[in-house]
Every structure is written in C-alpha cells, then in structure tokens.
C-alpha cells in the first residue's frame, strides 16, 4: 500500500500522494504555508522525489508572489500551472 508523503519546507510543508494503489506516479496534493493550503492544477510525476521537487518550486514561487493570488486563485506562468488557495479555518 502506497501512502502519501508530508515533507517540511521552509515555514510550511509539502504534501504528495501516489496516483492510486500500485501506481508509480505521484501528484502534488497541497503546499501548506502559514495555515493556508495551496493546490496546483493536477499533474502526474514519475516519482515522489520529482513531485516533491516541483512542490518545492511552487512553494518558493508562492512565497515570492503571494500578492498575485487574487480571489483564491492565479495562473503561475513560470511553472505553467493554475493555483488556488484554501483559506485558514478559524
């Protein structure tokens, strides 16, 4: 049984999951920064390490461009993906 991976990164963490039972492909579930979850458009990666590396790039982009995320979503042209955020739960 494959389980997901949660890896600390800077002041948050990265979350990746296998595509399905027995699959070798992984997807980024969320990038967590300061209690907010950011979710990228779905893509499959050939390994957990590739998914975590891309998630780290996304995390760094969000940290530098958080002001560009309007109304909970934005298009990240350098990484060619759509991001949307889930606000903190109080």
Protein Blocks (a to p, Z undefined) as FASTA:
>chain_A
ZZdddddehjbccddddfbghiabdcdfbdceehiacdddddddfbfklmmmmmmmmmmm
mmmmmmmmgghiacdfknopadddddddZZ
